[in-house]
């Protein structure tokens, strides 16, 4: 049975009053985002694999963006990666990496974001050894352009790349490994393809409701039902779900494809306010003029 497990070598103090305890039971899918801000992940179902993964879920309130920090703390170098960092929170993220004694090796994105500027470029200027990652299908720039089926290794752990286009042409989902020495239950970082009780819009950046429906059902809903879903955004205070929950309760993706397409075609959402600033910057790894600019968000 999964339970909270305290590890002596990671018994660090909480960074703020809004933090939960250092470790959390992963089967608690609707904890509030503020309480999950600096939580870590481990289970006791496999003492060898559960001791390896350090996990943090971080939040940027202006664009309601989640950034995820993962590290193999059983490895001598404690290699780490950041998924979907936000430019304005780079100093926070780097500070946390240093406090935890990690070596950041990758800063990566699930897709070319339209509602905020990625922090990957800034991270590379502050930590020159870090490599940026994004999908080849995004047609943007990064040190490593990944495709479906590739594995991104950090220490003895890895993320599997699954192509999940539909919100944009280049969306991917990163999934923790399915081997015995990898953490269980599995974790899926879905970007905007699958949100908690929702999904990303499909009306710009090469979006396609047909493609998104196919992506989610073939690449995410085929994962084990206890797989934890960690999206790039949430606007209602949720921080984690599961594949099984979304298959039952997602108000859009539980419908047949024709109904889903009709829903997506009639959302009547406003034009993304940050898209003209964010997309050009994100196509070049987030490197941009750092002069003062407005920061606004767009709902999915």
N, C-alpha and C positions, 0 to 999 in steps of 0.2 A: 504494500500500500504506500502511496506517495505521502510524504509528510515533510514538515519543515526540518531541515538538517543544518546544524551549526557546525562550521568547520573552523578549527582553531587558527589556522594560518590565514584566514580571511576575516577575523573578528575585528573589523575596523569600526570606528564610531560612525554614527549617522552624520551626514553632511548638513542636514537642515531639519527643522521641525516638521516639514511636510513629507519627509522620507518615511517609508515603512522600514521594518526590520531588514537586515542585510539579505536574508534569504526569504523567499516566499514559496508557498505551495502552488505549483503551476495550475492546479485545477481550482481556480477561483476567477472565472472568466470575466466578471464584471466589476472588478475593483476600479475605483475612481482614478483618473489619470494623475491627479496630484499626489495621491498616496503611492503611486507606482513609479514616481519620478526617478528614484535612485535605488530601485529594488534589484536583487540578484536572483538568479535562477539555479536551483539544484533540486535533485530528488534523491531519495534513498533506495530507489528500486534497483539501482546498479551502482554500488559504491565506487567502482573504478571510473565509470563514465560521468557520474553525477558530480564528482569532485573536479572535473576538468573545466566545465563551462562557467565563466563569470558573465552575468548578463545585467545590463542596465537599460531601462526604458526612460528616455529623456523627452521633455516636452517644450515646444516653442509656441507660446500662446497666441501671437499675432496671426499666424497662418495655421494654427492648430496642428502643427506637424510633430510627429514622433521621430526621434532619432534613436537608434539602437546601437549599443556598445556590446560587443561580444569578445571574449578572450579565452584562450586556453591557459589557465593558471597552473596547470600541472606541468606544463612545458617549462624548461629552464629560462627561456626568453620571455615568457608570458606574452606571446604575440596576440594582437588585438585588431579588430576592424570596427569601423563606424558605418552604419547604413543610414542614408538620407540625412546627413548633417545640414544644418541651416547656417548661413554665413554669419548672422548676428550672434549666434551662440557658440562660435568656434572657441573662444577663450574659455568658456565653461567646459566644453568637451575636452579640450587639451588639458585643462587643470585636473579634471577627473582622471584622465588617463595617467597623468603623472602621479597623482595621489595614490592610485591603486598599484603603482609600480609596473605598469604595462608598457609594452612596446607596440605602438600603433604602426601597422604595416599597410593597411588598406583604408581608403575613404571611398565609399561607393554609393551609387544611386540606383533606385529601382526603375527610374525613368527620368526624362527631361521634365522637370517640374514647371508648372505655369503660375504657381501662387507664392513662390519664394525663390530666392537665389541659393543654390547649393553652397555648402561650406567647403567642398572638396578643394577648390583652388586655393583658398586662404589657408587651409590646413597644410597643403603642400609647401606654401611659402614659410610657414612657421616650423614645420617638421619635414625637412627636405627629403628624408628617406621614405616618406609615405607615397604609395602609388594610388592613383585614382582608377576607378572601375565604373564602367557603364556598358550597356548592351551595344553590340555592333549595329543592330537594327535601328538604334536611335539616331544614327548618323551624326553623333556629336563626338567631341574629342575627350580622350582620357588616355592614361598610360596603358590600360588593358581594356580591350573591347571584347566582351564575353558573348558567348552564344549558348543556346539551349544544350543541356547535357554536360556542360563544363562543371568542374568542381573548383571552388575557391578554398584553398587550404590555409589555415592559420594554426600552426603547431600540428597536433595530431587530430584536430577537428577540421571539419569542412562544411561548406554550404554547397548545395546542388543548385544549378541554375535552371529554372523553368521559364520558357517564353510564355508570357500572358498578355499579348497585345489586345487592344480594344479601347482602352482609355487613351493611349497613344500607341503609335506603331512599335515603339521600342520598349514597352513595359516588360519587366521580368519579375519573377518571384524567387526569392532565395529561401531554400529549405534546408534545415539541418539534416545531416546524414542519416542513412537508414541502416548502418552497420552496427553490430553489437557494442562496439566501443564508443558509439556516439550517444549524446544525451537523449533521454526519452522522458516524456513524449516528444515527438518531433515539433519543430517550430517553423512556421511559414511567415516570411516577411513579404507581404503581398503588395506593397506600394499602394496605388490607387485602384488596382484591378478589383480587389475585394476589400470593402470596408466592413466595419461591424454594423450589421443590419443595413447595408447599402453597398454602393459601388461607385467608381469614378464616372464622371460624365463622359460622353462619347461624341461630342459635337465639335471638337477641334483637334488639332495636332494629329490628323490622320485617324481619329477615333472611329470606331465601328461597333455598334451594338451587337451585330451578328458575331463579330470576332470576339468581343468581350464575353458574351454568353458562352461561346465555344471554349474559350480559354479557361474560364473559371470552372466549368463543368468537367473539362478533360484534364486540367493540370492541377487544380486545387481540390475539387470535390472528390477526386480519386485518391487523395491522401487518407491515411487512417483517420477515423472520426475524432480521435482524441488529439489530433494535431492542433497546436495552439496557433491562432491567427493573430498576427501583429501587423496592423495596417500602417500606412504612412500618415494618416490623419484620423482624427475623430472630433466631432463637433457636439457630442452629447454626453461627454464625461466617461465613456467606456474606454478601456485600455487593452482588452484582450478578449478573444472569443475562441471558438473551436470550429473545426470543419463540420462536425456533427450539428452544432447549434445553427450555423449559417445554412446548412442544408434543410433545416427544419423551419427557421424563423426569418431568414432574409426576405424582406417584403418584395424584392425585385427578382432575385435569382432563384426563388422557389417556383416562379411562374414558368409556363411554357415559353419557348423562344418568341413566338409572335406577340404574346402579351408583354414580355420583357421589352421588345423593340418598341412597342407602342408607348410603354411607360417612359423609356429613354427619349423618345422623340417629342414628348410633351412635358418635359420638366420645366421648360420656360425659364431657364437660368440666365442671369445677366452675364454679359461679357466679362471674362476674368480681368480684374483691374490691374493685376501685376504682370499679365502675360507678355506685354510688349517690352517689359524690362527683364523679367525673369528668364524667358525662353532664350533670347539671344545670349545672355550671360551663361546660362546653363549648357548651351551648345558648345561652349569653350571651357567647360569644367568650373564655371562659376567665377572665372577671372574677369573683372570688370572695373570700371571707374568706381572708386570707393568714396566718392563725394556723397554728400547727404542725399537721400532719396526717400520717397514715401514707402512705407511698408503696409500693405493691405492684404487681405486674404479673400479667397473665393470658396464658397461652399461647393461640395460635390453633390 
